[in-house]
């Protein structure tokens, strides 16, 4: 069983991209809830939710890619 290092690095990059979003999403959502009277409240809240879901998706994609590189490294296709 061999590990495909290129795919493993790709998975680590996905996780590295998710890391700032993990902090940014809750900060934006919290900022939206503290300024509920502002006219841009729904847009800022929607942006925070999209950022949070993007972080979750990148974590899923990164872990899935890393597992694929570890267990499917010897099979091409």
HTML snippet that shows the backbone in 3Dmol.js (N, CA, C, O; Angstrom):
<script src="https://3Dmol.org/build/3Dmol-min.js"></script>
<div id="view" style="width:600px;height:400px;position:relative"></div>
<script>
const pdb = `
ATOM      1  N   UNK A   1       0.852  -1.167   0.000  1.00  0.00           N
ATOM      2  CA  UNK A   1       0.000   0.000   0.000  1.00  0.00           C
ATOM      3  C   UNK A   1       0.901   1.233   0.000  1.00  0.00           C
ATOM      4  O   UNK A   1       1.714   1.426   0.904  1.00  0.00           O
ATOM      5  N   UNK A   2       0.740   2.063  -1.029  1.00  0.00           N
ATOM      6  CA  UNK A   2       1.548   3.271  -1.167  1.00  0.00           C
ATOM      7  C   UNK A   2       0.658   4.501  -1.072  1.00  0.00           C
ATOM      8  O   UNK A   2      -0.506   4.482  -1.473  1.00  0.00           O
ATOM      9  N   UNK A   3       1.227   5.558  -0.537  1.00  0.00           N
ATOM     10  CA  UNK A   3       0.494   6.818  -0.403  1.00  0.00           C
ATOM     11  C   UNK A   3       0.831   7.716  -1.579  1.00  0.00           C
ATOM     12  O   UNK A   3       2.002   7.929  -1.896  1.00  0.00           O
ATOM     13  N   UNK A   4      -0.198   8.240  -2.221  1.00  0.00           N
ATOM     14  CA  UNK A   4       0.011   9.196  -3.301  1.00  0.00           C
ATOM     15  C   UNK A   4       0.220  10.573  -2.663  1.00  0.00           C
ATOM     16  O   UNK A   4      -0.728  11.202  -2.193  1.00  0.00           O
ATOM     17  N   UNK A   5       1.460  11.023  -2.656  1.00  0.00           N
ATOM     18  CA  UNK A   5       1.811  12.244  -1.924  1.00  0.00           C
ATOM     19  C   UNK A   5       1.201  13.497  -2.549  1.00  0.00           C
ATOM     20  O   UNK A   5       0.891  14.448  -1.833  1.00  0.00           O
ATOM     21  N   UNK A   6       1.025  13.515  -3.870  1.00  0.00           N
ATOM     22  CA  UNK A   6       0.429  14.691  -4.508  1.00  0.00           C
ATOM     23  C   UNK A   6      -1.020  14.884  -4.063  1.00  0.00           C
ATOM     24  O   UNK A   6      -1.449  16.006  -3.792  1.00  0.00           O
ATOM     25  N   UNK A   7      -1.760  13.797  -3.992  1.00  0.00           N
ATOM     26  CA  UNK A   7      -3.150  13.885  -3.548  1.00  0.00           C
ATOM     27  C   UNK A   7      -3.205  14.203  -2.061  1.00  0.00           C
ATOM     28  O   UNK A   7      -4.100  14.926  -1.625  1.00  0.00           O
ATOM     29  N   UNK A   8      -2.276  13.684  -1.275  1.00  0.00           N
ATOM     30  CA  UNK A   8      -2.224  13.991   0.150  1.00  0.00           C
ATOM     31  C   UNK A   8      -1.972  15.479   0.382  1.00  0.00           C
ATOM     32  O   UNK A   8      -2.597  16.085   1.252  1.00  0.00           O
ATOM     33  N   UNK A   9      -1.067  16.065  -0.384  1.00  0.00           N
ATOM     34  CA  UNK A   9      -0.780  17.497  -0.263  1.00  0.00           C
ATOM     35  C   UNK A   9      -2.003  18.309  -0.671  1.00  0.00           C
ATOM     36  O   UNK A   9      -2.281  19.351  -0.077  1.00  0.00           O
ATOM     37  N   UNK A  10      -2.730  17.845  -1.672  1.00  0.00           N
ATOM     38  CA  UNK A  10      -3.951  18.527  -2.093  1.00  0.00           C
ATOM     39  C   UNK A  10      -4.981  18.534  -0.960  1.00  0.00           C
ATOM     40  O   UNK A  10      -5.655  19.540  -0.741  1.00  0.00           O
ATOM     41  N   UNK A  11      -5.105  17.417  -0.242  1.00  0.00           N
ATOM     42  CA  UNK A  11      -6.021  17.345   0.889  1.00  0.00           C
ATOM     43  C   UNK A  11      -5.602  18.259   2.021  1.00  0.00           C
ATOM     44  O   UNK A  11      -6.449  18.873   2.670  1.00  0.00           O
ATOM     45  N   UNK A  12      -4.300  18.358   2.266  1.00  0.00           N
ATOM     46  CA  UNK A  12      -3.803  19.257   3.312  1.00  0.00           C
ATOM     47  C   UNK A  12      -4.064  20.711   2.919  1.00  0.00           C
ATOM     48  O   UNK A  12      -4.349  21.539   3.785  1.00  0.00           O
ATOM     49  N   UNK A  13      -3.973  21.033   1.631  1.00  0.00           N
ATOM     50  CA  UNK A  13      -4.277  22.392   1.179  1.00  0.00           C
ATOM     51  C   UNK A  13      -5.750  22.724   1.397  1.00  0.00           C
ATOM     52  O   UNK A  13      -6.085  23.849   1.770  1.00  0.00           O
ATOM     53  N   UNK A  14      -6.632  21.750   1.164  1.00  0.00           N
ATOM     54  CA  UNK A  14      -8.053  21.972   1.445  1.00  0.00           C
ATOM     55  C   UNK A  14      -8.261  22.286   2.929  1.00  0.00           C
ATOM     56  O   UNK A  14      -8.999  23.207   3.277  1.00  0.00           O
ATOM     57  N   UNK A  15      -7.612  21.523   3.786  1.00  0.00           N
ATOM     58  CA  UNK A  15      -7.751  21.766   5.224  1.00  0.00           C
ATOM     59  C   UNK A  15      -7.129  23.102   5.620  1.00  0.00           C
ATOM     60  O   UNK A  15      -7.643  23.787   6.504  1.00  0.00           O
ATOM     61  N   UNK A  16      -6.037  23.472   4.980  1.00  0.00           N
ATOM     62  CA  UNK A  16      -5.429  24.769   5.244  1.00  0.00           C
ATOM     63  C   UNK A  16      -6.319  25.924   4.799  1.00  0.00           C
ATOM     64  O   UNK A  16      -6.323  26.985   5.424  1.00  0.00           O
ATOM     65  N   UNK A  17      -7.068  25.720   3.728  1.00  0.00           N
ATOM     66  CA  UNK A  17      -8.015  26.739   3.290  1.00  0.00           C
ATOM     67  C   UNK A  17      -9.219  26.833   4.210  1.00  0.00           C
ATOM     68  O   UNK A  17      -9.820  27.899   4.343  1.00  0.00           O
ATOM     69  N   UNK A  18      -9.573  25.728   4.845  1.00  0.00           N
ATOM     70  CA  UNK A  18     -10.721  25.726   5.755  1.00  0.00           C
ATOM     71  C   UNK A  18     -10.383  26.381   7.084  1.00  0.00           C
ATOM     72  O   UNK A  18     -11.276  26.888   7.762  1.00  0.00           O
ATOM     73  N   UNK A  19      -9.130  26.382   7.465  1.00  0.00           N
ATOM     74  CA  UNK A  19      -8.745  26.891   8.779  1.00  0.00           C
ATOM     75  C   UNK A  19      -9.126  28.360   9.005  1.00  0.00           C
ATOM     76  O   UNK A  19      -9.723  28.662  10.039  1.00  0.00           O
ATOM     77  N   UNK A  20      -8.811  29.283   8.095  1.00  0.00           N
ATOM     78  CA  UNK A  20      -9.243  30.664   8.354  1.00  0.00           C
ATOM     79  C   UNK A  20     -10.759  30.818   8.317  1.00  0.00           C
ATOM     80  O   UNK A  20     -11.317  31.653   9.030  1.00  0.00           O
ATOM     81  N   UNK A  21     -11.426  30.018   7.490  1.00  0.00           N
ATOM     82  CA  UNK A  21     -12.883  30.107   7.415  1.00  0.00           C
ATOM     83  C   UNK A  21     -13.539  29.613   8.698  1.00  0.00           C
ATOM     84  O   UNK A  21     -14.628  30.064   9.053  1.00  0.00           O
ATOM     85  N   UNK A  22     -12.883  28.691   9.392  1.00  0.00           N
ATOM     86  CA  UNK A  22     -13.412  28.206  10.664  1.00  0.00           C
ATOM     87  C   UNK A  22     -13.478  29.322  11.706  1.00  0.00           C
ATOM     88  O   UNK A  22     -14.361  29.320  12.563  1.00  0.00           O
ATOM     89  N   UNK A  23     -12.562  30.260  11.635  1.00  0.00           N
ATOM     90  CA  UNK A  23     -12.579  31.388  12.557  1.00  0.00           C
ATOM     91  C   UNK A  23     -13.422  32.543  12.028  1.00  0.00           C
ATOM     92  O   UNK A  23     -14.106  33.221  12.794  1.00  0.00           O
ATOM     93  N   UNK A  24     -13.372  32.762  10.723  1.00  0.00           N
ATOM     94  CA  UNK A  24     -14.053  33.904  10.129  1.00  0.00           C
ATOM     95  C   UNK A  24     -15.575  33.750  10.151  1.00  0.00           C
ATOM     96  O   UNK A  24     -16.285  34.726  10.391  1.00  0.00           O
ATOM     97  N   UNK A  25     -16.084  32.549   9.905  1.00  0.00           N
ATOM     98  CA  UNK A  25     -17.525  32.334   9.877  1.00  0.00           C
ATOM     99  C   UNK A  25     -18.223  32.704  11.176  1.00  0.00           C
ATOM    100  O   UNK A  25     -19.150  33.514  11.149  1.00  0.00           O
ATOM    101  N   UNK A  26     -17.815  32.143  12.318  1.00  0.00           N
ATOM    102  CA  UNK A  26     -18.463  32.521  13.579  1.00  0.00           C
ATOM    103  C   UNK A  26     -18.277  33.990  13.947  1.00  0.00           C
ATOM    104  O   UNK A  26     -19.154  34.582  14.575  1.00  0.00           O
ATOM    105  N   UNK A  27     -17.150  34.587  13.566  1.00  0.00           N
ATOM    106  CA  UNK A  27     -16.944  36.010  13.855  1.00  0.00           C
ATOM    107  C   UNK A  27     -17.951  36.855  13.080  1.00  0.00           C
ATOM    108  O   UNK A  27     -18.538  37.785  13.634  1.00  0.00           O
ATOM    109  N   UNK A  28     -18.153  36.538  11.802  1.00  0.00           N
ATOM    110  CA  UNK A  28     -19.103  37.303  10.990  1.00  0.00           C
ATOM    111  C   UNK A  28     -20.535  37.081  11.483  1.00  0.00           C
ATOM    112  O   UNK A  28     -21.324  38.025  11.527  1.00  0.00           O
ATOM    113  N   UNK A  29     -20.876  35.845  11.853  1.00  0.00           N
ATOM    114  CA  UNK A  29     -22.217  35.568  12.370  1.00  0.00           C
ATOM    115  C   UNK A  29     -22.446  36.310  13.684  1.00  0.00           C
ATOM    116  O   UNK A  29     -23.517  36.881  13.893  1.00  0.00           O
ATOM    117  N   UNK A  30     -21.462  36.308  14.562  1.00  0.00           N
ATOM    118  CA  UNK A  30     -21.583  37.026  15.823  1.00  0.00           C
ATOM    119  C   UNK A  30     -21.720  38.532  15.587  1.00  0.00           C
ATOM    120  O   UNK A  30     -22.501  39.202  16.262  1.00  0.00           O
ATOM    121  N   UNK A  31     -20.967  39.049  14.642  1.00  0.00           N
ATOM    122  CA  UNK A  31     -21.053  40.465  14.316  1.00  0.00           C
ATOM    123  C   UNK A  31     -22.444  40.806  13.786  1.00  0.00           C
ATOM    124  O   UNK A  31     -22.982  41.868  14.097  1.00  0.00           O
ATOM    125  N   UNK A  32     -23.017  39.930  13.003  1.00  0.00           N
ATOM    126  CA  UNK A  32     -24.362  40.175  12.482  1.00  0.00           C
ATOM    127  C   UNK A  32     -25.383  40.202  13.616  1.00  0.00           C
ATOM    128  O   UNK A  32     -26.273  41.052  13.623  1.00  0.00           O
ATOM    129  N   UNK A  33     -25.266  39.286  14.569  1.00  0.00           N
ATOM    130  CA  UNK A  33     -26.237  39.239  15.663  1.00  0.00           C
ATOM    131  C   UNK A  33     -26.079  40.403  16.641  1.00  0.00           C
ATOM    132  O   UNK A  33     -27.044  40.783  17.304  1.00  0.00           O
ATOM    133  N   UNK A  34     -24.897  40.964  16.737  1.00  0.00           N
ATOM    134  CA  UNK A  34     -24.734  42.107  17.629  1.00  0.00           C
ATOM    135  C   UNK A  34     -25.231  43.407  16.986  1.00  0.00           C
ATOM    136  O   UNK A  34     -25.429  44.399  17.686  1.00  0.00           O
ATOM    137  N   UNK A  35     -25.431  43.414  15.683  1.00  0.00           N
ATOM    138  CA  UNK A  35     -25.907  44.606  14.969  1.00  0.00           C
ATOM    139  C   UNK A  35     -27.219  44.307  14.252  1.00  0.00           C
ATOM    140  O   UNK A  35     -27.334  44.551  13.051  1.00  0.00           O
ATOM    141  N   UNK A  36     -28.200  43.788  14.965  1.00  0.00           N
ATOM    142  CA  UNK A  36     -29.463  43.390  14.338  1.00  0.00           C
ATOM    143  C   UNK A  36     -30.254  44.571  13.796  1.00  0.00           C
ATOM    144  O   UNK A  36     -31.079  44.386  12.901  1.00  0.00           O
ATOM    145  N   UNK A  37     -30.035  45.761  14.299  1.00  0.00           N
ATOM    146  CA  UNK A  37     -30.792  46.931  13.851  1.00  0.00           C
ATOM    147  C   UNK A  37     -30.228  47.535  12.558  1.00  0.00           C
ATOM    148  O   UNK A  37     -30.861  48.389  11.938  1.00  0.00           O
ATOM    149  N   UNK A  38     -29.053  47.093  12.166  1.00  0.00           N
ATOM    150  CA  UNK A  38     -28.409  47.636  10.967  1.00  0.00           C
ATOM    151  C   UNK A  38     -29.142  47.135   9.722  1.00  0.00           C
ATOM    152  O   UNK A  38     -29.613  45.998   9.703  1.00  0.00           O
ATOM    153  N   UNK A  39     -29.245  47.976   8.673  1.00  0.00           N
ATOM    154  CA  UNK A  39     -29.973  47.525   7.473  1.00  0.00           C
ATOM    155  C   UNK A  39     -29.286  46.387   6.717  1.00  0.00           C
ATOM    156  O   UNK A  39     -29.944  45.674   5.959  1.00  0.00           O
ATOM    157  N   UNK A  40     -27.995  46.206   6.903  1.00  0.00           N
ATOM    158  CA  UNK A  40     -27.281  45.123   6.218  1.00  0.00           C
ATOM    159  C   UNK A  40     -27.240  43.838   7.035  1.00  0.00           C
ATOM    160  O   UNK A  40     -26.516  42.908   6.680  1.00  0.00           O
ATOM    161  N   UNK A  41     -28.001  43.772   8.119  1.00  0.00           N
ATOM    162  CA  UNK A  41     -27.999  42.605   9.006  1.00  0.00           C
ATOM    163  C   UNK A  41     -28.246  41.285   8.262  1.00  0.00           C
ATOM    164  O   UNK A  41     -27.470  40.347   8.439  1.00  0.00           O
ATOM    165  N   UNK A  42     -29.298  41.177   7.434  1.00  0.00           N
ATOM    166  CA  UNK A  42     -29.531  39.868   6.789  1.00  0.00           C
ATOM    167  C   UNK A  42     -28.419  39.473   5.822  1.00  0.00           C
ATOM    168  O   UNK A  42     -28.118  38.289   5.668  1.00  0.00           O
ATOM    169  N   UNK A  43     -27.814  40.458   5.175  1.00  0.00           N
ATOM    170  CA  UNK A  43     -26.744  40.152   4.217  1.00  0.00           C
ATOM    171  C   UNK A  43     -25.473  39.684   4.924  1.00  0.00           C
ATOM    172  O   UNK A  43     -24.800  38.761   4.466  1.00  0.00           O
ATOM    173  N   UNK A  44     -25.158  40.323   6.029  1.00  0.00           N
ATOM    174  CA  UNK A  44     -23.972  39.930   6.799  1.00  0.00           C
ATOM    175  C   UNK A  44     -24.191  38.554   7.422  1.00  0.00           C
ATOM    176  O   UNK A  44     -23.275  37.733   7.457  1.00  0.00           O
ATOM    177  N   UNK A  45     -25.405  38.304   7.912  1.00  0.00           N
ATOM    178  CA  UNK A  45     -25.713  36.992   8.479  1.00  0.00           C
ATOM    179  C   UNK A  45     -25.628  35.909   7.402  1.00  0.00           C
ATOM    180  O   UNK A  45     -25.074  34.837   7.643  1.00  0.00           O
ATOM    181  N   UNK A  46     -26.171  36.183   6.227  1.00  0.00           N
ATOM    182  CA  UNK A  46     -26.098  35.215   5.127  1.00  0.00           C
ATOM    183  C   UNK A  46     -24.649  34.963   4.722  1.00  0.00           C
ATOM    184  O   UNK A  46     -24.269  33.827   4.440  1.00  0.00           O
ATOM    185  N   UNK A  47     -23.848  36.010   4.693  1.00  0.00           N
ATOM    186  CA  UNK A  47     -22.429  35.848   4.366  1.00  0.00           C
ATOM    187  C   UNK A  47     -21.729  34.972   5.397  1.00  0.00           C
ATOM    188  O   UNK A  47     -20.933  34.105   5.035  1.00  0.00           O
ATOM    189  N   UNK A  48     -22.017  35.187   6.669  1.00  0.00           N
ATOM    190  CA  UNK A  48     -21.417  34.364   7.721  1.00  0.00           C
ATOM    191  C   UNK A  48     -21.824  32.905   7.611  1.00  0.00           C
ATOM    192  O   UNK A  48     -21.004  32.011   7.820  1.00  0.00           O
ATOM    193  N   UNK A  49     -23.088  32.661   7.284  1.00  0.00           N
ATOM    194  CA  UNK A  49     -23.557  31.275   7.133  1.00  0.00           C
ATOM    195  C   UNK A  49     -22.898  30.614   5.930  1.00  0.00           C
ATOM    196  O   UNK A  49     -22.524  29.443   5.989  1.00  0.00           O
ATOM    197  N   UNK A  50     -22.756  31.358   4.842  1.00  0.00           N
ATOM    198  CA  UNK A  50     -22.087  30.802   3.653  1.00  0.00           C
ATOM    199  C   UNK A  50     -20.630  30.490   3.967  1.00  0.00           C
ATOM    200  O   UNK A  50     -20.120  29.451   3.547  1.00  0.00           O
ATOM    201  N   UNK A  51     -19.955  31.365   4.694  1.00  0.00           N
ATOM    202  CA  UNK A  51     -18.555  31.122   5.075  1.00  0.00           C
ATOM    203  C   UNK A  51     -18.451  29.883   5.957  1.00  0.00           C
ATOM    204  O   UNK A  51     -17.536  29.077   5.790  1.00  0.00           O
ATOM    205  N   UNK A  52     -19.391  29.724   6.899  1.00  0.00           N
ATOM    206  CA  UNK A  52     -19.366  28.555   7.783  1.00  0.00           C
ATOM    207  C   UNK A  52     -19.590  27.263   6.990  1.00  0.00           C
ATOM    208  O   UNK A  52     -18.908  26.266   7.225  1.00  0.00           O
ATOM    209  N   UNK A  53     -20.538  27.282   6.058  1.00  0.00           N
ATOM    210  CA  UNK A  53     -20.769  26.086   5.243  1.00  0.00           C
ATOM    211  C   UNK A  53     -19.591  25.807   4.310  1.00  0.00           C
ATOM    212  O   UNK A  53     -19.289  24.647   4.031  1.00  0.00           O
ATOM    213  N   UNK A  54     -18.926  26.852   3.827  1.00  0.00           N
ATOM    214  CA  UNK A  54     -17.737  26.654   3.000  1.00  0.00           C
ATOM    215  C   UNK A  54     -16.628  25.991   3.803  1.00  0.00           C
ATOM    216  O   UNK A  54     -15.907  25.142   3.280  1.00  0.00           O
ATOM    217  N   UNK A  55     -16.486  26.368   5.064  1.00  0.00           N
ATOM    218  CA  UNK A  55     -15.481  25.738   5.926  1.00  0.00           C
ATOM    219  C   UNK A  55     -15.805  24.266   6.128  1.00  0.00           C
ATOM    220  O   UNK A  55     -14.916  23.416   6.062  1.00  0.00           O
ATOM    221  N   UNK A  56     -17.070  23.963   6.372  1.00  0.00           N
ATOM    222  CA  UNK A  56     -17.474  22.570   6.560  1.00  0.00           C
ATOM    223  C   UNK A  56     -17.222  21.764   5.288  1.00  0.00           C
ATOM    224  O   UNK A  56     -16.741  20.633   5.353  1.00  0.00           O
ATOM    225  N   UNK A  57     -17.548  22.346   4.130  1.00  0.00           N
ATOM    226  CA  UNK A  57     -17.328  21.648   2.864  1.00  0.00           C
ATOM    227  C   UNK A  57     -15.843  21.405   2.614  1.00  0.00           C
ATOM    228  O   UNK A  57     -15.458  20.322   2.172  1.00  0.00           O
ATOM    229  N   UNK A  58     -15.003  22.408   2.895  1.00  0.00           N
ATOM    230  CA  UNK A  58     -13.569  22.233   2.666  1.00  0.00           C
ATOM    231  C   UNK A  58     -12.971  21.196   3.617  1.00  0.00           C
ATOM    232  O   UNK A  58     -12.054  20.467   3.238  1.00  0.00           O
ATOM    233  N   UNK A  59     -13.478  21.123   4.840  1.00  0.00           N
ATOM    234  CA  UNK A  59     -13.011  20.095   5.766  1.00  0.00           C
ATOM    235  C   UNK A  59     -13.386  18.717   5.232  1.00  0.00           C
ATOM    236  O   UNK A  59     -12.562  17.803   5.223  1.00  0.00           O
ATOM    237  N   UNK A  60     -14.635  18.571   4.788  1.00  0.00           N
ATOM    238  CA  UNK A  60     -15.076  17.292   4.223  1.00  0.00           C
ATOM    239  C   UNK A  60     -14.229  16.918   3.010  1.00  0.00           C
ATOM    240  O   UNK A  60     -13.757  15.787   2.894  1.00  0.00           O
ATOM    241  N   UNK A  61     -14.044  17.881   2.107  1.00  0.00           N
ATOM    242  CA  UNK A  61     -13.280  17.615   0.887  1.00  0.00           C
ATOM    243  C   UNK A  61     -11.824  17.270   1.212  1.00  0.00           C
ATOM    244  O   UNK A  61     -11.240  16.389   0.581  1.00  0.00           O
ATOM    245  N   UNK A  62     -11.236  17.964   2.194  1.00  0.00           N
ATOM    246  CA  UNK A  62      -9.854  17.698   2.562  1.00  0.00           C
ATOM    247  C   UNK A  62      -9.667  16.335   3.186  1.00  0.00           C
ATOM    248  O   UNK A  62      -8.738  15.610   2.828  1.00  0.00           O
ATOM    249  N   UNK A  63     -10.541  15.973   4.118  1.00  0.00           N
ATOM    250  CA  UNK A  63     -10.431  14.660   4.761  1.00  0.00           C
ATOM    251  C   UNK A  63     -10.703  13.559   3.756  1.00  0.00           C
ATOM    252  O   UNK A  63     -10.022  12.533   3.756  1.00  0.00           O
ATOM    253  N   UNK A  64     -11.692  13.762   2.899  1.00  0.00           N
ATOM    254  CA  UNK A  64     -12.006  12.759   1.875  1.00  0.00           C
ATOM    255  C   UNK A  64     -10.827  12.574   0.919  1.00  0.00           C
ATOM    256  O   UNK A  64     -10.509  11.446   0.543  1.00  0.00           O
ATOM    257  N   UNK A  65     -10.188  13.653   0.530  1.00  0.00           N
ATOM    258  CA  UNK A  65      -9.027  13.572  -0.367  1.00  0.00           C
ATOM    259  C   UNK A  65      -7.852  12.884   0.316  1.00  0.00           C
ATOM    260  O   UNK A  65      -7.153  12.083  -0.304  1.00  0.00           O
ATOM    261  N   UNK A  66      -7.634  13.192   1.584  1.00  0.00           N
ATOM    262  CA  UNK A  66      -6.525  12.559   2.304  1.00  0.00           C
ATOM    263  C   UNK A  66      -6.758  11.064   2.482  1.00  0.00           C
ATOM    264  O   UNK A  66      -5.826  10.275   2.324  1.00  0.00           O
ATOM    265  N   UNK A  67      -7.963  10.667   2.803  1.00  0.00           N
ATOM    266  CA  UNK A  67      -8.271   9.241   2.950  1.00  0.00           C
ATOM    267  C   UNK A  67      -8.125   8.537   1.611  1.00  0.00           C
ATOM    268  O   UNK A  67      -7.634   7.410   1.540  1.00  0.00           O
ATOM    269  N   UNK A  68      -8.557   9.214   0.548  1.00  0.00           N
ATOM    270  CA  UNK A  68      -8.417   8.631  -0.783  1.00  0.00           C
ATOM    271  C   UNK A  68      -6.946   8.445  -1.135  1.00  0.00           C
ATOM    272  O   UNK A  68      -6.585   7.447  -1.759  1.00  0.00           O
ATOM    273  N   UNK A  69      -6.097   9.385  -0.747  1.00  0.00           N
ATOM    274  CA  UNK A  69      -4.671   9.251  -1.065  1.00  0.00           C
ATOM    275  C   UNK A  69      -4.022   8.141  -0.247  1.00  0.00           C
ATOM    276  O   UNK A  69      -3.081   7.499  -0.714  1.00  0.00           O
ATOM    277  N   UNK A  70      -4.509   7.912   0.954  1.00  0.00           N
ATOM    278  CA  UNK A  70      -3.912   6.878   1.799  1.00  0.00           C
ATOM    279  C   UNK A  70      -4.321   5.474   1.376  1.00  0.00           C
ATOM    280  O   UNK A  70      -3.499   4.557   1.385  1.00  0.00           O
ATOM    281  N   UNK A  71      -5.593   5.301   1.004  1.00  0.00           N
ATOM    282  CA  UNK A  71      -6.084   3.953   0.743  1.00  0.00           C
ATOM    283  C   UNK A  71      -6.192   3.609  -0.731  1.00  0.00           C
ATOM    284  O   UNK A  71      -6.228   2.427  -1.073  1.00  0.00           O
ATOM    285  N   UNK A  72      -6.244   4.600  -1.622  1.00  0.00           N
ATOM    286  CA  UNK A  72      -6.322   4.324  -3.052  1.00  0.00           C
ATOM    287  C   UNK A  72      -5.049   4.745  -3.774  1.00  0.00           C
ATOM    288  O   UNK A  72      -5.074   4.960  -4.986  1.00  0.00           O
ATOM    289  N   UNK A  73      -3.949   4.864  -3.063  1.00  0.00           N
ATOM    290  CA  UNK A  73      -2.703   5.325  -3.652  1.00  0.00           C
ATOM    291  C   UNK A  73      -2.088   4.354  -4.641  1.00  0.00           C
ATOM    292  O   UNK A  73      -1.408   4.762  -5.583  1.00  0.00           O
ATOM    293  N   UNK A  74      -2.329   3.058  -4.422  1.00  0.00           N
ATOM    294  CA  UNK A  74      -1.727   2.087  -5.325  1.00  0.00           C
ATOM    295  C   UNK A  74      -2.592   1.829  -6.557  1.00  0.00           C
ATOM    296  O   UNK A  74      -2.115   1.245  -7.530  1.00  0.00           O
ATOM    297  N   UNK A  75      -3.835   2.248  -6.531  1.00  0.00           N
ATOM    298  CA  UNK A  75      -4.744   2.085  -7.676  1.00  0.00           C
ATOM    299  C   UNK A  75      -4.918   3.409  -8.376  1.00  0.00           C
ATOM    300  O   UNK A  75      -5.240   4.412  -7.738  1.00  0.00           O
ATOM    301  N   UNK A  76      -4.713   3.429  -9.659  1.00  0.00           N
ATOM    302  CA  UNK A  76      -4.926   4.650 -10.459  1.00  0.00           C
ATOM    303  C   UNK A  76      -6.264   4.512 -11.179  1.00  0.00           C
ATOM    304  O   UNK A  76      -6.567   3.478 -11.774  1.00  0.00           O
ATOM    305  N   UNK A  77      -7.070   5.601 -11.109  1.00  0.00           N
ATOM    306  CA  UNK A  77      -8.325   5.573 -11.849  1.00  0.00           C
ATOM    307  C   UNK A  77      -9.495   5.992 -11.091  1.00  0.00           C
ATOM    308  O   UNK A  77     -10.604   6.005 -11.624  1.00  0.00           O
TER     309      UNK A  77
END
`;
const viewer = $3Dmol.createViewer("view");
viewer.addModel(pdb, "pdb");
viewer.setStyle({}, {cartoon: {color: "spectrum"}});
viewer.zoomTo();
viewer.render();
</script>
